[in-house]
Amino acid sequence: MPIDYRTNDAVITICQNNKAGVVTISEVNDAASNIIGFSVSELLNQPLSSILPKRISELLVEYTDFENDTNDVGSVLSKVQSFSIVGKNGHEKAYRIKILRVESSANLAFFSLVLQDTLDSRKSDAARKVIKDNFKGHESLDVQTQLPNRASIIKDIELAKHHGNSNNMLSCFAVLQIDGYNKLVSEKGNTVGSELLKYVATLAGRSLRPDDIVGIIGDGRVGVLLVDITRGSERLVLNRLRWQVVANPYIDSSQNSNGLSVSIAFYAISGGKSTEKTVEQCEAALDKLSAPNTLVDAAA
């Protein structure tokens, strides 16, 4: 499941401890700390109920089964029709909530609660719709893969930058390089090269959100534009994508399994650098890599 963090999202990670029968706060980002009013240190390891209204806390007690693969806290919270958080000032505020199960074992299950301010969410949704509609207006496709080509992706980055400046929205561009691509093409031909590009691009598209853009940048290189994402979460998204490629070998026409990996260079999109330079800087960062399956910040 892709990590669906947006600009201004507050993220609280909770731990359901089946053995102890408790749900506690295990991680809090700065945005969550700011809206709740408690410092991160004040929130860590505290019961989740300490920041929930009484009605939601009672639902968790009544319906959460502290057993593996049963009615867990995530499924209970997903059924709450009006989710709220109680801040340090005692006031209750409603949020739109997304619940992501991030890992689990027999006794411990972790969930990320992604909280989006309802007003900010509506504004952000409207801005993303405008961007998405504009993307469709100029799209041009790569002949071999029928995916957006380099020129199209460059225009998409420019639009994301423009709307980001207008709506305080951060985006991120990344280039995925298929490791050993030139060697594979020399051994198996250009047709296989195009199939590999399309395969990696399809994996990326399935892993990302509908608003994100995937296209072809060049030989062996796929471009990914993450639209409206929080600073720092781009690494989580791209690392997950990197390992998903490793976990899903390409099956060729002869039903042979071909293990793949990608190296990724990314650049946060903000004011300043021209769009073409953003793409080139990512490519330059990839050209300098000496090891495969690597993630690198091209701005570093």
N, C-alpha and C positions, 0 to 999 in steps of 0.2 A: 504494500500500500504506500503510495507516495506521501511524503510529509507535506501537508497542505497548510503551510504557514503563510500569512499575508502581512503586509506592512501594518504595524500597530497591533498585531495580534498579541494577546497575553497567553502564555503557555505555562500550564501547571502540570507537572508529571506526578502521578500518584501511584502508590504501591499497595496492591491488595495482598495482604499477608494471610493466606488461608490457615496456616498453623496457629497464628495468634488471633485470628478473627478480627483484624483491624484494617482500616484503610488510612494511610498516612501520606503526607506530601513529601516527595523525594527530591523534586527539582522545581525551581521557579525562575522564569526569566525576568529581566528588569521591567518589562512592560507589565507583567502580572503584579510584581511587587509595587509598582507605582499606582496601579488602579485600586489595589486592595488597601494600600496605605501602610502595610507592615513591611519591614525589611526582609530580605531573603533569609537572614539568620533566624528571624522570629517565626518564619513560616516552615522552615525545613523540619521534618520529622514530627510535625504537629498533625493531629487527626484532621482529615478532610472536613469533618463536620464542624470544625472550629470556624470555617469561613462560609458555611452554607446556612441558608434559612432553615428553621426548625422543620418545616414541611418536607424539604428535600432530605434532610438528615433522617427523618422518620421513615421515608421511603427506602433509603439505603439499608437501614436496620431491618426493615420488614422483608425486603425482597432479595437482598444479596445473599447468595449461598457461598460460603467460604470453602468451596471444593473446586478442583480443577475441571474445566470444561462444563461448568454448570451456569447458573444465572449469576454472572459476575457483575462487578460494579459498573463496568462499561455499558453492558446491556441495560442495566437499571437506569443509569443516567440518560441513555439515549431515548428513553421513553418519557422523560420529564418534559412536559409541554412548555413550561416557562421556567427556564434555568436562570438562577440569580446567584450573585456573590454578595456576602455581607462584608463590607470594608471595616477598617479599624475605627471609623467614625460611627459604626453601628448602622449605617444606611445600606439598604438593599438595592442593588442595581442589576437589571436584566442584561443578559448577553446571549448572542447566538453561539451555540456550542458545537464543536466538532470533536469527536472522541476517536483517538487513534491508539490501537493496541500496539505497543512497541516491542515488547518481549514478555515471555512468561516461562514458568517452570511449574513443577508440581505444587509448590507452596507459594510462589511469588508471581504476581501478574502486574505489569506496569502499563499504564495508560497515560497518554498526553491529552490533556483537556485544552483545546484551542478556543479561546474566548474572543469573540469579535463584537465590538461595540455595535449595537443595532443601527445607529445613525451612520457611523463611519462605514459599516458594511454596505449599507445601501448606496452611499456615495462611491465607494470603491467598486461595487458591482456595476454601477452605471458607467464609471470611467473605463473599466475593463471591457464593457460591451462596445463602447466607442472605439477602443483600440482594436478589438477583434473585427469589427465591421470595416475599419480602415485597412486592416491587414488583407482582407478579402478583395479590397478594391484594386490592389496593385500586384497581386500574386502572379509570379511567373514560375514555371516548373522546370526541373531538371529533366531532360529528354529520356534518360535511361531509367530513372526511378519514379518519375512523375511526382516527386516531392518538391517543395519550394527550393529554388536554386539560390546561389550566392547573392545575386542582385536583389532578389526578393527578401532574403534574410537581412541584408544591409538596410533596406527600407524599413523593415519591421523594427530593427534596432533604433533607427532614427525616430520612428513613431513612439516607441516605448520611452525613449529619452524625452521627447517633447511632452508627452502626457505625464510622464513622471515628474518633470519640473513643474507642471501645472497643478498636479494633484498630490504632491509629496509622496510619490510612489516609486519605490526602488525596484529595479529589475536587474537581471543578471544574464550575460551572454556567455556561452561556453562552447568550445570546440572539442568534440570527441574524435580522437585519432585511433583508428583500428591498428593495433600493434602488429608489425610485420606485414602490413598490407601490400607493399610493393613486392615482397617475396612471394606472397600468395598469388598475386596477379601474374607474376612471371612464370609460376609453376602451373597455374590453372586457367589463366586467360582473363580477358577484360570482362566477359560475361559474368564470371564468378565474382569479380570485383564489384560489379554493380549489384549483384545479389547480396553480397556481404554488407554493402552500404545500406541497402534497403532493409535488410534484416536488423542491423543495429538501430537504424532510425525507427523502425517499427517497435522494437523493444523499448526505446526511449519514449515514444508516443504513448505506449500502454502504461508506462510507469509514471508519467507526468499528468498534469491537470489539463482539462480541455482548453484553458486559456493559453497554455504554453505552446510555443512554436518549435517544430522540428523540421530541418531541411538539410540540403547538401551544400557543403562549403567548397569541397574540392576532392581530389583523389584520396580516398581513404578517410575522409573527414566529414563528420556530421555536425551541423550547428544546432544548438539548443538555446532558445530564448525563454528564460523563466520570468514571467510577467508578474510584477507585484509580489515581492518576496522579502522577508525580513533579513537584515544583515546577519550573517552567520549561518542561517538555515540553508543557504545555497550549498554549503559544504556537505550537509547532511543529505540533501537531495541528490547531489552529484555522486557522492560516495556510494549511496544506495544503488544508483544507476550503474556505476562502475562494477559493482559486485554482482549485479543482476546479469550483466553481459557474461561475466565469468561463469555464472551458474546455469546459463542457457546456451549450450553449444549450438553452432549452426549445423543443421542437417542438410547435406547437399542432395542432388538428384539421384545419387547412387545409395542414399540412405547412410552415408558415412557421417560420423559425428566429428565436427571440427571445433576444437576449443578456441575461444576468442578472449581477448581482453582489449580494453581501451585505455588510453591515457587522456586526461582531460585538463584543459587549461580554461580558466574562467576569469571574467572581468565584470565587476559591478558597474552598472550603467548609471551614470549621473552626469552632471554638467561638465563641460570642458572638452575632453578628447573627442575628435571626430569619429563618426561611426566606422569608417573604413579603417582608421587606426586601431579601433577596438578589436576588430577582427584580426588585423595584422599582428597586433601585440599577442593575442592568444596563440596565433600560429607560430610566432617567433619563440614563445615560451615552450611550445611543444618541440620545436626544432632543437632546442638545447637539452632536452631530457636525455639521460643516459640509461634509464631503467624503464621497462614497460609497466603498465597498470599503475600509473602515477596520477595524482591529482595535484595541480599547481595553480596558485593565484598569479595570473599574468601581470597584475599590478604591483606585485611585490618586488 
